[in-house]
Amino acid sequence: MKKYKIIILLALVGTMGVSNALAQTGNEIADKVFNRSAPENGESDMTMALINSKGKERQRFLHQFFKDYGDTEKSTMFFKSPADVKNTSFMNYSYDDDRDDDQWLYLPALKKVKRISGGSKDDYFMGSDFTYEDMEKRNPNKDLHKLLKTETLNGETCYVVESTPKEEGQYSKRVAWVIKDKWIPLKIEFYDEDEELLKILSITEYEKLVGYWIIVTQEMENVQREHKTVIGLTNINIENGIGDTYFTQRAMIKGL
């Protein structure tokens, strides 16, 4: 089974110059997160809440589909409301090898599907605190991994892994708290190019459905701009034998 990515890809990365023993341990943890057992297909409703520094909240409502094709995982999100984002859609193809994800965005006002280029991957997605890169399935081979310690977070025993990418990117490093045996990153800190803390991702709710651990609620807080995004899933339906019709540019334009 491949790792199921709901909205955001939670990849672990590491740092150079560590002992072989620690590096290998960090790599093993990253591989287990990447290959965490997951359903092959499904869909769910989604709520995206955008909250500014004054606590003012804007809500967006979506529906998403996903399917694992073996060497490729495909997902599509359709915005249902409010009116200013209705009929917008986003599609992502993730690959098992080291290739970057392919991503497309359909904006109904332009009546055109736009491919997200590599230079745009650090842009924020639809006003949220998730960038397009955050939503990718990042192969752990792109990064170096270092196990820092083991500690308890929210009652869960976690491995703490610090990381840096092998090639320069939008983050200088990430630090992730990975739940032992569940292989879910309970928390990830993202650091900017100056190695200052930029964002914190927190998984606040997860549950086991049909034998798979599913992330239900997550919060991305941008500590530098004092803004956060909360994403919640409802009506989760997995292993429902969904077809192929939702994973094309034609489907993006047609909408739900």
C-alpha positions as CSV (number, residue, x, y, z in Angstrom):
1,M,0.0,0.0,0.0
2,K,1.2,3.5,-0.7
3,K,0.9,6.5,1.6
4,Y,-2.4,8.3,1.3
5,K,-1.9,12.0,1.1
6,I,-4.9,14.1,2.4
7,I,-4.1,17.7,1.2
8,I,-0.7,18.0,2.4
9,L,2.4,15.6,2.0
10,L,4.1,15.1,5.3
11,A,7.6,14.2,4.2
12,L,10.6,14.0,6.6
13,V,13.9,15.6,5.8
14,G,17.4,15.5,7.5
15,T,20.8,17.1,7.9
16,M,24.3,16.4,6.7
17,G,27.3,15.4,8.8
18,V,25.7,12.8,11.1
19,S,27.0,9.4,12.1
20,N,26.0,6.5,9.9
21,A,24.0,4.9,12.7
22,L,21.8,8.0,13.3
23,A,21.4,8.7,9.6
24,Q,20.3,5.2,8.9
25,T,17.7,5.4,11.8
26,G,16.4,8.7,10.4
27,N,16.1,7.2,6.9
28,E,14.2,4.2,8.3
29,I,11.7,6.5,10.0
30,A,11.3,8.7,6.9
31,D,10.7,5.6,4.7
32,K,8.0,4.2,7.1
33,V,6.1,7.6,7.0
34,F,6.4,7.6,3.2
35,N,5.2,4.0,2.9
36,R,2.6,4.1,5.7
37,S,-0.2,1.6,4.9
38,A,-3.1,3.5,3.4
39,P,-6.4,2.9,1.5
40,E,-6.2,2.6,-2.3
41,N,-9.1,5.0,-3.1
42,G,-11.8,7.1,-1.5
43,E,-13.4,10.5,-1.1
44,S,-14.4,13.0,1.6
45,D,-15.9,16.4,2.3
46,M,-13.4,19.0,3.5
47,T,-13.6,22.3,5.4
48,M,-10.8,24.8,5.1
49,A,-10.8,27.6,7.7
50,L,-8.5,30.6,7.1
51,I,-7.9,32.5,10.4
52,N,-6.1,35.8,10.6
53,S,-4.2,37.4,13.5
54,K,-7.4,39.0,14.8
55,G,-9.2,35.7,14.9
56,K,-11.4,36.5,11.9
57,E,-12.3,33.3,10.1
58,R,-13.2,32.6,6.5
59,Q,-14.5,29.1,5.6
60,R,-14.3,27.2,2.4
61,F,-16.0,23.9,1.6
62,L,-14.7,21.3,-0.8
63,H,-15.0,17.7,-1.8
64,Q,-11.9,15.5,-2.7
65,F,-11.2,12.2,-4.4
66,F,-8.1,10.1,-4.4
67,K,-6.9,6.9,-6.0
68,D,-3.7,4.9,-6.0
69,Y,-2.6,3.4,-9.4
70,G,0.4,1.6,-8.1
71,D,3.3,3.8,-9.2
72,T,1.1,7.0,-9.3
73,E,-1.3,8.5,-6.8
74,K,-3.9,10.9,-8.1
75,S,-6.1,13.3,-6.1
76,T,-8.6,16.0,-7.1
77,M,-10.2,18.7,-5.0
78,F,-13.4,20.6,-6.0
79,F,-14.3,23.9,-4.2
80,K,-18.1,24.0,-3.6
81,S,-18.5,27.3,-1.7
82,P,-18.4,30.2,-1.0
83,A,-19.2,31.9,-4.3
84,D,-15.7,33.5,-4.8
85,V,-14.0,30.1,-5.0
86,K,-16.9,27.9,-6.3
87,N,-16.0,25.6,-9.2
88,T,-12.3,26.1,-8.6
89,S,-10.5,22.7,-8.7
90,F,-7.0,21.4,-8.0
91,M,-5.4,18.1,-9.2
92,N,-2.2,16.4,-8.1
93,Y,-0.3,13.4,-9.4
94,S,2.4,11.9,-7.1
95,Y,5.0,9.4,-8.2
96,D,6.9,6.7,-6.4
97,D,10.2,7.7,-7.9
98,D,12.1,11.0,-7.4
99,R,10.1,13.0,-9.9
100,D,8.3,16.1,-8.6
101,D,4.6,16.0,-8.4
102,D,2.5,17.2,-11.3
103,Q,-0.1,19.8,-10.3
104,W,-2.9,21.7,-12.0
105,L,-5.3,24.5,-10.9
106,Y,-8.5,25.4,-12.7
107,L,-9.9,28.9,-12.1
108,P,-13.4,29.3,-13.6
109,A,-12.9,33.0,-14.2
110,L,-10.2,32.3,-16.6
111,K,-11.8,29.1,-18.0
112,K,-8.4,27.5,-18.2
113,V,-6.5,24.8,-16.5
114,K,-3.1,26.1,-15.3
115,R,-0.1,23.9,-14.7
116,I,1.8,24.7,-11.5
117,S,5.4,25.2,-12.5
118,G,8.4,24.4,-10.3
119,G,9.0,28.1,-9.7
120,S,5.5,28.5,-8.3
121,K,5.6,25.6,-5.8
122,D,6.4,28.0,-3.0
123,D,3.3,30.0,-3.6
124,Y,0.5,29.7,-1.1
125,F,-2.5,27.6,-2.2
126,M,-5.8,29.5,-2.5
127,G,-4.9,31.9,0.4
128,S,-4.1,29.2,2.8
129,D,-0.9,28.6,4.8
130,F,-0.1,25.5,2.7
131,T,2.2,26.0,-0.3
132,Y,1.9,23.9,-3.4
133,E,5.1,22.1,-2.3
134,D,3.5,21.2,1.1
135,M,0.8,19.4,-0.9
136,E,3.3,17.2,-2.7
137,K,4.2,13.6,-1.9
138,R,7.9,14.2,-1.2
139,N,10.2,11.2,-1.8
140,P,12.5,10.7,1.3
141,N,15.4,10.1,-1.1
142,K,15.4,13.9,-1.8
143,D,16.5,14.6,1.8
144,L,18.9,13.6,4.5
145,H,17.5,12.4,7.8
146,K,18.8,12.7,11.4
147,L,17.1,11.3,14.5
148,L,17.4,13.8,17.3
149,K,15.7,12.1,20.2
150,T,12.5,10.3,21.4
151,E,10.0,12.2,23.4
152,T,6.3,12.2,24.4
153,L,3.9,14.6,22.6
154,N,0.2,14.7,23.4
155,G,0.4,11.4,25.1
156,E,2.2,9.7,22.1
157,T,5.7,8.4,22.0
158,C,7.4,10.2,19.1
159,Y,10.6,10.1,17.1
160,V,11.9,13.6,16.6
161,V,13.6,13.9,13.2
162,E,15.5,17.0,12.0
163,S,16.1,17.4,8.3
164,T,17.4,19.4,5.4
165,P,16.9,18.9,1.7
166,K,19.7,17.8,-0.5
167,E,19.0,20.6,-2.9
168,E,18.1,24.2,-2.0
169,G,14.3,24.7,-1.5
170,Q,11.9,27.0,0.2
171,Y,12.7,25.4,3.6
172,S,16.1,25.2,5.2
173,K,15.0,22.3,7.4
174,R,12.1,20.6,9.0
175,V,11.7,19.0,12.4
176,A,9.0,16.3,12.7
177,W,7.5,14.5,15.6
178,V,6.6,11.0,14.3
179,I,4.3,8.7,16.3
180,K,6.0,5.4,16.9
181,D,4.3,2.5,15.2
182,K,1.6,4.7,13.7
183,W,4.1,6.6,11.5
184,I,2.0,9.7,11.5
185,P,3.9,13.1,11.9
186,L,2.0,14.6,14.8
187,K,3.8,17.9,14.4
188,I,6.2,19.4,11.9
189,E,8.2,22.7,12.2
190,F,9.2,24.4,9.0
191,Y,12.2,26.8,9.0
192,D,12.8,29.5,6.4
193,E,16.0,30.2,4.4
194,D,17.4,32.1,7.4
195,E,16.7,29.1,9.7
196,E,14.0,31.0,11.5
197,L,10.8,29.2,12.4
198,L,8.2,29.9,9.7
199,K,5.3,27.5,10.2
200,I,4.1,24.7,12.5
201,L,1.8,21.9,11.3
202,S,-0.2,20.2,14.0
203,I,-2.3,17.0,13.6
204,T,-5.1,17.5,16.1
205,E,-7.3,14.5,15.2
206,Y,-6.7,11.2,13.6
207,E,-8.6,7.9,13.7
208,K,-8.4,4.3,12.4
209,L,-10.9,3.5,9.6
210,V,-11.0,0.1,7.9
211,G,-7.6,-0.7,9.4
212,Y,-5.9,2.5,8.2
213,W,-4.8,5.6,10.3
214,I,-6.4,8.6,8.7
215,I,-5.6,12.3,9.5
216,V,-8.9,13.9,10.1
217,T,-8.0,17.5,11.3
218,Q,-4.8,19.4,10.8
219,E,-3.7,23.0,11.5
220,M,-0.9,24.9,9.7
221,E,0.1,28.0,11.6
222,N,2.4,30.6,10.0
223,V,4.0,32.1,13.0
224,Q,5.7,34.9,11.0
225,R,2.6,36.4,9.5
226,E,0.2,35.3,12.4
227,H,-2.2,33.4,10.2
228,K,-3.4,29.8,10.3
229,T,-5.3,27.3,8.2
230,V,-7.4,24.5,9.7
231,I,-8.5,21.6,7.5
232,G,-11.1,19.1,8.6
233,L,-12.5,16.0,6.9
234,T,-16.0,14.6,7.2
235,N,-18.0,11.9,5.5
236,I,-14.8,9.9,4.8
237,N,-15.5,7.0,2.5
238,I,-12.6,4.8,1.7
239,E,-12.1,1.7,-0.4
240,N,-15.3,2.6,-2.3
241,G,-14.1,1.5,-5.7
242,I,-14.0,5.0,-7.1
243,G,-13.5,5.2,-10.9
244,D,-11.0,7.2,-13.0
245,T,-13.3,10.0,-14.2
246,Y,-12.3,12.5,-11.5
247,F,-8.6,12.6,-12.3
248,T,-8.5,14.4,-15.6
249,Q,-8.3,18.1,-16.7
250,R,-11.7,17.6,-18.3
251,A,-13.1,16.7,-14.9
252,M,-11.6,19.8,-13.3
253,I,-13.4,22.0,-15.8
254,K,-16.7,20.1,-15.6
255,G,-16.7,20.2,-11.8
256,L,-19.1,18.3,-9.5
